[in-house]
Amino acid sequence: MFTKHKTVLAPSLLAGNHANLESSAHLIESFGLTWAHLDIMDGHFVPNLTFGPQTLVALRQVSSLFFDVHLMLDQPDRFIEAFIQAGAGLVTIHVEPDYPVSATLTRIRQMGCQCGVALNPGTSVDAVIPYLGEVDLVLAMTVQPGFGGQPFRTDVLEKIATLDRLRSERSLNYRIEVDGGVDLSTGARCMASGADTLVAGTAFFKALNKVEFIEQLTR
């Protein structure tokens, strides 16, 4: 039977200070948050390049945050070991590329790490249904991945509601995460649809009153 999760806010380090990611991690911790989201992009699956495993190694040495690692890669199965060994607490892989998704999820679990599947705004929920019983988290992208600061895709709200319904109907316990354009308004709409894990990058780091921002999204 599904037990409602406590809402988690996972600020994205992609929107942090790239000249001093340690300071961004410490900022997240200073407000009592426990998760940080790391967007890993390869310049192929998405048109951008971000962090590699060595960035996680360096951050793990200075931070106790739970690293929520989102692999936006053409061949994530080739890199899961490196990111887990670097300190990932959860590794999420996309269903769109051509690689053995189920076997990759199994390998992530075998290495003692939590696993998740992600789907882009244009990808049907049907694409992740075969894996719902295997994962700790399903990530519904609310922008087309690649760059921060994009507008929120309201059409994804129905997808979130479907994932919430399937979770209840099948007595599963995966988290539902949203990533992209999440602010106070869109975050509230996502939670109303069933999301319990919110990735906020630009909105978090630019919030003038971060205490209020956090309280409104996690209450």
VOGU-3710 file (C-alpha; in Angstrom, 3 decimals, decimal comma):
1> mftkhktvla> 0,000/0,000/0,000  1,310/3,443/-0,921  2,340/5,595/2,032  2,403/9,314/1,316  5,940/10,686/1,184  7,084/13,795/2,953  7,701/16,477/0,330  11,360/16,928/-0,582  12,828/20,054/-2,158  15,995/19,265/-4,123
11> psllagnhan> 17,701/22,441/-5,357  19,555/21,934/-8,622  23,247/22,755/-8,517  23,007/23,568/-12,220  21,605/26,934/-11,100  24,236/27,387/-8,406  27,614/29,097/-8,498  29,714/27,043/-10,922  32,872/28,806/-9,754  32,180/27,567/-6,215
21> lessahlies> 29,781/24,633/-6,115  30,871/23,923/-2,556  29,325/27,225/-1,465  26,094/26,326/-3,281  25,957/22,951/-1,517  26,580/24,606/1,849  23,844/27,147/1,099  21,374/24,308/0,518  22,432/22,669/3,787  22,238/25,932/5,713
31> fgltwahldi> 18,475/26,068/5,163  17,958/22,563/6,524  17,488/20,864/3,156  18,937/17,387/2,706  18,841/16,775/-1,074  20,753/18,329/-3,963  19,904/17,581/-7,587  22,749/17,146/-10,058  21,943/17,379/-13,760  24,468/15,355/-15,755
41> mdghfvpnlt> 24,398/16,212/-19,476  26,542/14,787/-22,252  26,011/17,159/-25,176  24,358/14,353/-27,158  21,099/13,349/-25,475  20,671/17,013/-24,572  22,425/20,043/-26,136  24,497/20,957/-23,103  27,457/19,764/-21,023  27,548/19,911/-17,241
51> fgpqtlvalr> 29,225/17,824/-14,538  31,237/14,610/-14,516  31,831/12,059/-11,743  34,840/13,965/-10,429  32,557/16,873/-9,527  30,579/14,516/-7,299  33,774/13,191/-5,745  34,817/16,723/-4,831  31,376/17,660/-3,494  31,065/14,457/-1,482
61> qvsslffdvh> 34,235/15,385/0,390  32,678/18,641/1,609  28,957/17,827/1,836  26,670/15,261/3,447  23,733/16,085/1,142  21,837/13,264/-0,539  22,944/13,494/-4,172  19,984/13,051/-6,520  21,818/12,366/-9,789  19,915/12,772/-13,056
71> lmldqpdrfi> 21,753/11,228/-16,006  20,748/12,896/-19,264  23,029/10,717/-21,356  22,788/8,727/-24,577  24,378/5,708/-22,867  23,784/6,023/-19,123  24,522/2,325/-18,627  28,198/3,081/-19,329  28,496/5,621/-16,523  26,347/4,474/-13,598
81> eafiqagagl> 29,235/2,816/-11,758  31,340/5,973/-11,904  28,597/8,185/-10,494  27,609/5,718/-7,777  31,222/5,306/-6,705  31,522/9,103/-6,704  28,770/9,417/-4,088  25,339/9,366/-5,743  22,479/8,406/-3,431  19,982/8,006/-6,261
91> vtihvepdyp> 20,625/7,650/-9,991  17,840/8,418/-12,464  18,080/7,309/-16,097  15,964/8,291/-19,101  13,745/5,874/-21,026  14,191/7,578/-24,409  17,687/6,388/-25,489  18,289/2,882/-26,863  19,981/0,850/-24,114  18,946/-1,906/-21,643
101> vsatltrirq> 16,883/0,144/-19,187  15,752/-2,696/-16,912  19,228/-4,233/-16,686  20,676/-0,812/-15,887  18,171/-0,287/-13,066  19,071/-3,716/-11,698  22,761/-2,843/-11,764  22,141/0,422/-9,919  20,306/-1,447/-7,152  22,987/-4,135/-7,004
111> mgcqcgvaln> 25,513/-1,407/-6,273  23,469/-0,308/-3,251  22,055/2,849/-4,790  18,469/3,978/-5,258  17,255/4,160/-8,863  14,788/6,150/-10,904  13,447/6,558/-14,432  12,841/9,857/-16,194  10,661/10,852/-19,121  10,723/13,996/-21,232
121> pgtsvdavip> 7,619/16,189/-21,670  6,833/14,618/-25,037  7,235/11,024/-23,827  4,104/9,074/-22,895  3,683/7,655/-19,407  3,334/4,285/-21,142  7,104/4,311/-21,681  7,833/4,053/-17,934  5,009/1,710/-16,913  7,148/-1,445/-17,393
131> ylgevdlvla> 9,626/-0,140/-14,813  7,328/1,237/-12,101  7,797/-1,813/-9,881  11,577/-1,547/-10,131  12,206/2,066/-9,159  12,375/4,355/-6,153  11,480/7,448/-8,162  9,872/8,549/-11,423  10,984/11,919/-12,775  8,542/13,785/-15,009
141> mtvqpgfggq> 10,433/16,527/-16,813  8,400/19,727/-16,889  10,705/21,328/-19,482  12,641/19,871/-22,387  15,976/19,037/-20,717  19,121/20,845/-21,683  19,146/24,299/-20,116  17,870/25,930/-16,931  15,378/28,774/-16,768  12,829/27,388/-19,261
151> pfrtdvleki> 9,068/27,929/-18,778  7,069/25,214/-17,060  5,085/22,812/-19,276  1,551/22,708/-17,823  0,602/19,734/-20,020  2,833/17,538/-17,823  0,452/17,967/-14,861  -1,856/15,302/-16,313  1,112/12,948/-16,611  1,969/13,525/-12,940
161> atldrlrser> -1,618/12,745/-11,970  -1,475/9,516/-13,980  1,735/8,457/-12,235  0,098/9,198/-8,893  -2,960/7,126/-9,800  -0,847/4,189/-10,991  1,188/4,332/-7,797  -1,944/4,029/-5,703  -3,649/1,414/-7,867  -0,566/-0,824/-7,897
171> slnyrievdg> 0,343/-0,234/-4,236  3,783/1,000/-5,211  5,916/3,445/-3,271  8,015/5,350/-5,804  8,469/9,070/-5,443  7,211/11,379/-8,178  9,728/14,075/-8,983  9,349/17,117/-11,213  12,180/19,112/-12,739  12,000/22,291/-14,804
181> gvdlstgarc> 10,428/25,692/-14,225  9,452/24,846/-10,654  8,590/27,891/-8,544  6,021/28,636/-5,832  3,104/28,585/-8,265  4,063/25,643/-10,477  5,402/23,665/-7,528  2,040/23,917/-5,784  0,287/22,679/-8,931  2,676/19,737/-9,185
191> masgadtlva> 2,048/18,754/-5,569  -1,703/19,010/-6,098  -1,293/16,568/-8,997  0,657/14,076/-6,883  4,326/15,090/-7,011  6,291/14,867/-3,763  9,846/15,654/-4,894  10,512/19,081/-6,387  13,662/20,142/-8,211  13,987/23,918/-8,118
201> gtaffkalnk> 17,061/25,586/-9,542  16,703/29,185/-10,656  13,727/29,849/-8,361  15,562/28,578/-5,280  18,890/30,312/-5,795  17,257/33,612/-6,791  14,608/33,575/-4,042  14,994/36,664/-1,857  13,334/34,902/1,082  14,508/31,303/0,912
211> vefieqltr> 12,901/30,359/4,235  9,472/31,330/2,920  10,184/29,646/-0,411  11,081/26,364/1,310  8,178/26,506/3,737  5,615/27,025/0,998  6,918/24,113/-1,077  7,407/21,591/1,725  4,528/22,211/4,107
//
